[in-house]
Amino acid sequence: MISPSLDEARKELVIGLEARKLVVMVASCSVEYTGRTGSHLGEGERLVIVKGDGCILVHRGRDYQPVNWQPSGCIIQAHANDGTLILKAVRPNPLESLTLVVREVQFLGTFLLQDDAEFILHASEEEMQRAIILQPDIIEPGFKILDYEKKVPPGFVDVYGVDAEGNTLVIEIKKDPAGFPAIKQLLEYLKYLQAPQGKKLRPIIVAPSVAKGSQSTLAKSGIEFKQLTLQKAVEVLQKHARSDQQALKSWL
């Protein structure tokens, strides 16, 4: 619907919400949030998205993040009030609400999307390594990195450092489930490494999971396993990228 009246928009919204359709609306509105805190956003032209699972997002014409939003599970209603269209999303637990007061609708569309595709995240071992370097405590609290790509005769140790007690950590990273080749590779590295006197050498494989049938070999070899999913690695990289952007903005 292009430039519908508020009554036409309300009727279409009600039909779309009842059918749990995706609703996309470009409208002039103000936004009020009440709940754990409170906020007010004055009137402006915005993109409003309501999804079938009950989440709602309000976007300005800039930035990728919504300026206001409510997660899935909300009760969403639309009704007329004093020449305006009220779109209200209430989250029952914890109790909070987002209320849009719409004065003009430029575009309104409702869609029933079919999407059963599996999401597969592609990330590299280099990205997992960078995530550990940026945030060592995803391995364990107190972990301090001394080196990465440390040269030993059989190859390169992905990450090398010490734990909170001064024990030496030797980390091998795999983006796929870690199996016998990873165990063998790490054991070869250990032949050329030793911990300081009175301390232990702790070999660790970091991967999303352990390959089927490798658990017993891993335990017998004295190698620890730390889970790091590709999704978690990407989240760490994104978080630090945002921090870098904020630091640059502050400096500017």
PyMOL commands that set and color helices and strands:
alter all, ss='L'
color gray80, all
select helices_A, chain A and resi 6-18+125-134+136-138+180-190+215-220+230-251
alter helices_A, ss='H'
color red, helices_A
select strands_A, chain A and resi 22-34+38-50+56-59+68-70+75-81+84-91+96-111+144-152+155-162+168-173+201-207+224-227
alter strands_A, ss='S'
color yellow, strands_A
deselect
rebuild
show_as cartoon
